[in-house]
Amino acid sequence: MAERKIIAVVGATGAQGSGLVRAIQSDPGGGFTARALTRDPASAAAKELAALGAEVVAANVDDVESLKRAFSGAYGAYCVTFFWNHFSPEKELAHATAMAQAAKATGIKHVIWSTLEDTRRWVPLDDDRMPTLMGMYKVPHFDAKGEADEVFRKIGVPTTFLKTSFYWDNLIHFGMGPKPGPDGVLAFTMPMGDAKLPGIAAEDIGRCAYGIFKQGTELVGRTVGIAGEHLSGSEMAAALSRALGKPVRYNAVTPEAYRGFGFPGADDLGNMFQFKRDFEADFRGARDPKVARGLNPALQSFDQWLAANAGKIPLE
Ligand SMILES: NC(=O)c1ccc[n+]([C@@H]2O[C@H](COP(=O)([O-])OP(=O)(O)OC[C@H]3O[C@@H](n4cnc5c(N)ncnc54)[C@H](OP(=O)(O)O)[C@@H]3O)[C@@H](O)[C@H]2O)c1
């Protein structure tokens, strides 16, 4: 059998990376094998990946030398940063730079960089439709990712820029599921008005990334945007009602109200939803479900995702 090409997966125990490891390991004839990067190879999540046949190696995005060791001998690398672990765009930029440097030093043939828009190209800092956050950002968890695109280009790494979408899994893990309103009826809150939100099952991001690696280097230098479906808040509420078997109302608050909710990152997410609402055509245009389905024929709709996951959504 021909030797399988190694894909080094950053964040392999997380939402995006684990989906990619599972996609690679469930296709043993596909010509690839996964090398899962983790800070702790002894963790339960890392052991699950080893049980799938993935090679598990220790690496930390704070340490470029550990990334070079982990990328060494690999054909491809999946690069993602972890904003919600530290809330620092500067750290994201530093981590992206370390991954690009490690990819360059080890001669990686194909990097997929999990990116998002630098919203300051649409909303300059002096545009006061939304507040400037952390001194120099509009949507901190987007802007540094978009800024880092240029780092991969400048360092000269063969990169596909993968624009991801809102994970529907946020309804389970990120406190974004419907909650009872004052009248006891479940309310799904989002400051998007009637605009449609591109969403995706987190598992499908990794499957789409696998589709990109399988196309060879055809997509190097290109930006690929993915989503499972684009749905309005009312459409999401209707789907939730069907799946949960009880009424769910769409609670379309203003971005100002959302920013004021007070949980960590509420201002960042309020700006994010406002950006997606105000620049709906550009944001949706960059994320075509047909493109995602071409890369990943098993792409799930919101209804399919709910059929498997609605029971896991906390409703309190
Ligand atoms: N939620 C959404 O809707 C959404 C949509 C688009 C993009 N995003 C972006 O997705 C990114 C997060 O990706 P994710 O959801 O796949 O992450 P995740 O599920 O939160 O997992 C994070 C993983 O990162 C690893 N990690 C954390 N710090 C590390 C470090 N210093 N060095 C090496 N590995 C480290 C952890 O692995 P170990 O503990 O095993 O080391 C963990 O498995 C964020 O930047 C976010 O902005 C999110």
The ligand as an ORCA input file, in Angstrom:
! r2SCAN-3c Opt
* xyz 0 1
  N     -18.299     28.590     17.998
  C     -18.479     28.983     16.749
  O     -19.598     29.110     16.253
  C     -17.300     29.261     15.889
  C     -17.518     29.470     14.529
  C     -16.414     29.741     13.712
  C     -15.157     29.804     14.255
  N     -14.981     29.594     15.599
  C     -13.623     29.670     16.134
  O     -13.177     28.380     16.440
  C     -12.019     28.516     17.263
  C     -11.959     27.371     18.244
  O     -11.974     26.148     17.578
  P     -12.752     24.900     18.180
  O     -14.173     25.303     18.420
  O     -12.453     23.745     17.325
  O     -12.028     24.779     19.571
  P     -12.490     24.003     20.895
  O     -13.518     22.975     20.620
  O     -12.765     25.043     21.922
  O     -11.187     23.232     21.260
  C     -10.051     23.894     21.584
  C      -8.921     22.885     21.454
  O      -7.753     23.659     21.428
  C      -6.720     22.985     22.039
  N      -5.839     24.015     22.608
  C      -6.183     25.007     23.450
  N      -5.105     25.753     23.744
  C      -4.061     25.204     23.064
  C      -2.684     25.509     22.977
  N      -2.150     26.540     23.657
  N      -1.913     24.746     22.181
  C      -2.431     23.694     21.505
  N      -3.729     23.347     21.565
  C      -4.538     24.092     22.344
  C      -7.387     22.111     23.079
  O      -6.798     20.853     23.007
  P      -5.971     20.163     24.219
  O      -6.663     20.540     25.492
  O      -6.094     18.720     23.882
  O      -4.588     20.694     24.085
  C      -8.852     22.003     22.611
  O      -9.200     20.729     22.157
  C     -12.159     29.867     17.960
  O     -11.061     30.684     17.622
  C     -13.471     30.419     17.441
  O     -13.441     31.817     17.245
  C     -16.009     29.292     16.401
*
